Amino acid sequence: MDPKHKTILQRNRTNLVKDLDPSTLYDGLLSRGVFTQDMIDEIKSSGTRRDQARQLVRDLETRGSRAFPAFLECLRECGYESLALLLHSEAPVIQPVPSPLNPVIRPLPVCPVDIRKPDKGHSSPPKEVPVYPTEIDLIPSPSPEKESLKPRQGRTRRDSIQNYKMDASPCGLCLIINNVEFEQHSELKNRKGSDIDCDKLERRFKSLNFNVVVKRNLKYKQIRHELSALAKKDHSAYDCCVVVILSHGTEATHSRFPGAVYGVDGSPVPVQIITNYLNGQHCPSLQGKPKLFFLQACGGGEKDTGFEVSPDEVQPSMGGADDQMDAIPTSSSSDSLSMSDEPDARATLPTPSDILVSYSTFPGYVSWRDTQAGSWYVETLDHVLEQNAATDDLVTMLMMVNNEVSQISAKGLYKQMPGSFNFLRKLLYFQALPPSHIPR
């Protein structure tokens, strides 16, 4: 869809959601080829009339150049003349698409004299422009000295039925919980270097157009309070939600997402409770939208010494001299892992969709952190997002993180393997703001 048409739909989404009855438009949009029957069935399953209207407008933005005028025709046919007039009054004139058999010849723009030098004394018309754009029309030539810094060519980032919509501004909310200093009775060591991780991820998610809130040194109940408050916010204007937790961790009994993270009071919060706060049932305004969790914490106390491979298989990297573990033995407190003390954190809900949990290490194993440079996982995640967010989807980038972290060694011996539990239904491409647009 033309970006101008997409902007018009976004600007008028409130009116469309308030006034439209999508059921009256389905046949017209189907007959015009704007949506397939499967797509319409998916819109119908999104919930109430308002939910269906909201989903219809979002999906409409992912369709082709004919979707907007076809939508206007359907509005007029179904009696929404005022809405059609409102959208049409903002729309630019749509130029017909030239047929390959009958191309439209357009003059070239005026060029500097030192590039194009017409013969003196002649008034011949400009040369014809090719019907199809050439590479020079699409990609400016980089200067020779910056050629090596040019990011690799990635997948074209178009909104479609295969991609999550990620163009809201801001894109969403990001909550970072940074537990550094633990109470003495918890018998947990302070996590030196965690503030470095926190600062990196705060800057990184701001650069991806998220509103970032940082909370430091939270107890068990405070962690749950912040997650509950986040779930109660209205995320209707956002496309995504991110939670980052930097803490000690442990194994925990689970039915879906393994592991638990510690409050500074020494009480662990199971990961499946953390994710339940934002699932489709407990946070309706995030239904159908990606919920991302990034956990820098140990999954247990086991150390991975790795296995031998040929030198060509990996490029080993040494960890820092001040590497520490975010590991604690398996929790045995059934009270601290209770899943039934709050109605919005039950373990009997269906497996949530649109959730991805990225773990810094494999369940059961320790996660390494350099007290001077931060954790292996966060440092690598930040670097990969910086280099690839403009071209690659999230799952691809997490595989890059897995590969890079797997090649680092602590004390020349111990290894670490990040991983994720992925329940996303579509590809997710972040926004990548230029440095001048990043909020301070």
N, C-alpha and C positions, 0 to 999 in steps of 0.2 A: 504494500500500500504506500502511496505517496506520503512522505513525512508530513506534508501540510494537512492532508486529510486525517492522518493519525492524530495530529495535534488538535484538530477540530473535535474529533470524537472524545479525546481526553478532557478538553476544556468543557465539553457539554455532558460529561458522563453523569453528573448529578441529576440533571433534568431527564436524561434518557432512562436512568434507573428508576426515577420517581414516577414517570408517566407511562413507560412502555409495558404492554402485555406481550411478552415474547411469543406466546403461543399463536398469536395472529400473524406473525411474520415468518414462521418456520417454512410453510409451503412455498412462499414466494422466494425466500432465500435458497431453498433447495432446488426449485425449478430453474433458478438463474445460475446455479452452479457455485454459489458463494460458499455454501457448506455442503458436506456430505451427510448422509443419514446418520452415520456413526457420530459425527461431530454434533449434530442436533440432539441425538440421544444423550450425549455427554453433558450438553448444556441443560437439558431437561432434568438430569439427575443432580444438578448442583444445588437444588433446594427450593426456596420460596420464589415467588414471582420476581422479587427484587434481586435475589441471588442469580436467577436465570438471566435477567436483563443485564446485570453486571457482567456475567460470564459471556453473554452474547457480544457485548460491546468489546470486551477484551479480545475474544477470538476473532472478531471482525477486523481488528487492527493487524492481525497476522495474515490476512488474505491478500489477494493480488490487487492490481491497479483498478480492476473493474468492481471491486467490492463496495467502495463508497458510493458511486452512482447507482449501483443496483440496490443498495440499502435505502437510498433516497426514494427510488421508485416504489419499493415495498412500503415505505412509510406513507406515501401518498395513496397507494392502493388501499391501505388499511385504515385510512381516516386520520392519520397523524400529520395533517397538513402543516400545522404550526411548527412541529418539530422539524419536518422536512425543510420548511422555509428558513428556520433558524440555522440549520446546518448548511443549507445551500447559500445563504447570504454571506457566509464566511469562506466558502470554498473558492479556490482559484479556477479559472477557466481550464477545462480539461482538453488538452490537445489530442486529436486523433492519432492513434499509433500507426505509423506508416507501414504499408504492406511491403514485404521484401520484393514483390514483383513490380511495385509502383512506388519507388522511394521518393521521398520529399527532399528536394535539394535546398540546403540552407547555406547562406554565405558564412565564410569564416569570420571570426571576430577580428577587429583591427589589430595588427601585430606591429611591433617596433620596426622601424625602417631597417635597422641593421640585421634583422632576421629575415624579413621578406622585402626584396627590392624589385618592384615592378619596373618594366621597361619605361623609360621616359617617353612622354608623348603619346602613350597609349592609354585608353580608358576601357580596357577589356574587363568584363565582369570577373568577380572572384572565382577561384577554382572551387569545384564541387567538394563537399564534405562527404566522407564515406558514410553509408547508411548505418553501419555498426561502429560503436566507439572503439578506438584503438587503445592500446595499453597506455600511451602517453596522456590520453584523456582522463584516465582513472588514477594513475599513480605518479606523483611528482618525482622527478629524478633526484635522489639524494646526493649530497655533496660527497666527493670521493673520500674525504677524511672520515665521514660518518657511516660509510657503507658497512663496516664491520659491526656497527652497533645496531643496525637495522634488525628489528625482531623478525623471527621466522614467520613465514606466511601461514596463517591458521585458517580454520573453517570460517566461511562467511557468516557473520553474525546477523541473521535475520530472525525476526519473531515468526514462529510457526507453531503448528500443532505439536511439533517435537521439542520446542524450546519453551521454557518458562518466560513469562513476561517479566522483564527486569529493566523497565525504563522509567519508573516513578522517580521523582526527585524531591526529597531524598529517597533512596531505594528502600530503606527500612531501618529498623532499630537494631543496634548491636550492644549487648550487655556483656561487659568483661568483669569477671569476679577474680580478683588477684589476692590469693591468700599467701602471705609472706611470713608473718610473725605468729607463731602458735603458742597457746597458753601452756604454761609449764606442766600442769597436771596431765596434759594430753600426751606427753612423752614424745612429741613430734618435733623434729628439728626445724629451725627457721629455714626458709627457702631463699638463700642468697642467689641473686641473679634473676629472680622472677620479675622484679620491676623492669629489667631490661626487656624481657619478653612482653610485658604489658605495654610498655611504650611503643615497641615495634608494631604490635597488633592494633593499638589505638590509631596510630598514624596510617597503617595499611588500610583498615576498614573505613577510615575517613576518606582515603584516596579512592575507595570503591563506592563512595557516595552514601555511606551509612551515617546516621546519627549515633554517636558512640557515647555510652555511659560507663564509667569505671567505678567499681565498688571494691574496697580494699579490706582485707582481714575480717571476713564475715563468719559468724558462728553458724551452726546447723540451721537454727530457726531463721536466722537472717537470710541465709541462702534461699530457703524456701519462700520467705516473704518477698524477696526481690523477684523470684521467678513467678510467684502468684501475681504480683503487681504488673509484671510484664505481660502476663496472659490476659489481664483485665483491661489493658489498653486497647484502644480502637486502632487496628492496623489496616483499616479499609483503604487508606490512601497509599499504603506501602505494598511492595511486591515480595518482600522477603523479611526474615528475622534471623538474627545470629546471636548465639550465646557462646562465650569463651570462658572456660574455667581453668585457672592455673592454681594447682594445689597438690597436696599429697593425695595418693589414691590407694585403693586396695581391691581385692576380689570381693564379690558379694553374690549371694543367691539371686538368681534372676530368671525371668521367663522370656525376656526379649533382648534387652541391651545389657551386656555384662559390665561389671565394675561399679565402683562408688568413689566419690571424691569427699575429702574431709573438710569440715568447718574448722576454724582455728581453735574450737573447743574440743576437738578430737572426736566428734560424732560424724559418721559418714552418711552422705546422701546418695542413695543408689542412682545410677544413671537413668534407669527406666522411670524413676519418679521425676527426674529432671526433664526428660523428654515429654512425659505425660502432660505437663503443664501447658505445653504449646500445641498439643495434637488437635485435630479437627473438631473434636467434641468439646474440649475445654476452652478453646480459643477460636470461636466461630469466624472472627475477622481474618484469621490466617488459613481458613479452609482452602485447599487447592494451591496454597503458596508454599514455597520451600522454607523449611525450618532447619537451620544448620547449627550443629554443636561441635565445637573444637575443644578437646580435652587434653591439656598437658598435665598428666598425672600417671602414676604407675598403675598397672593392672594387676600387680601382685609383687611377690618378693623374689621370684626366680630370675637368675641372671643367665642371659643367653651368650654362650661362648662361640656360637656359629659353627660352620663346617667348612672344610677346605674346598676350594674351587681352583680352576686354572687361573693363572695371572691375567689372562685375557678377559676373564668373566667380569671382573670388577676392578675399579680403581680405588684402592683403599685410602681412607682418610683417617688421620689420628684425631681423637677428641682432645679436649683441653686437659691441662694438668690438674684443674680444679673441678673435675667432673664429680657430681653427686647424684644420688638416686632419689626419686620421688616415690619410694616404695615403703609400704607398711604391710605387716603380715595380714593374712586373711581375717576379716572381721568375724567375730563369733557372737556379736550382740544382736539377738533377734529383735529387741526393742528398737534399736537404732535403725534397723532396716524395715520397720513396720510399713506396710503398704496400705493400711486401712485407716490411719488416723485422720485423713482429710478426704472428703468426697471427691475432690478434683485430682486425686493422685492414685486411683485404683489400678491394680495390676490386671484386672479382668477385662479391660477394654480390648477391642480388636487391634491388630497390628496397625500402627498409624502409617498413613501414606505421606509422601512429600517431606520426609525427615531423613537427614543424613547426620550420622555421628562419626566424627573423625577422631580416632584415638592416637595418642603419641606413641603407643607401644601395643604389642600383641597382648591379649588378655592373659593375666598370670605373670607377666614379666615386668621388670623394672624399666623406668624411663630415665634417661641420663640428662643432667643439667650442669652446664659449666657456670660456676659462680661469677665468672668475669664476663662471659659472652652470652649467657642465657642458655636455654635448652636447645638440644640438637633439632628437635621437631619444630619449634617456633621459628628458630633462625632460618631453617630450610623452607618452611611454609611461607614466611615473609618474602624470602628471596624469589621463590617460584611465582608467587602472586605478582610481585613487582615486574618480573620479566615476561609473564605469559598471560596475565588477566585480560589483556586486550585482544587476544587471539584464540585462547583455548577455553574449553568448558571446565567446570570445577572437578569432575571426576578424573579427567585427563591430568589436571594439575596435581591432584592428590597422588596419582600414580608416580608422577615425577618426584614428589616428596618422598614417597616410599622408597624409590630407587636410590635417591641421594642419601637418605638417612641410613639405609642398609649398608652403605659402604664406609660408614664412620666406625671407629673402634675406640672404646674407653680403655685407657691404660694398656693399649695394644692388644687387648684380649676380648673385652665384652662388646656385644653388638646390640642393636635395637631395630625393631621392625614395626613401623606404624601401620595402621590399617583403618578401615571404616566399615560401618554398617549402613548400607545405602538403600533407602526406600524412596528415593526420588523417582518420579515417573517420566521426567523429561530432562533434556540437557539444560544446564544452568550456566549462563554467561554473565559475569559481573560487568558493571559499568567501570570504566577506567578513566577517572578524571585527570585532566592535565594538571601539573603542579600548581599553576596559578589559580585553579578553581578548588583546591583542597581546603576545607575549613580548618581554621587554626584551633 
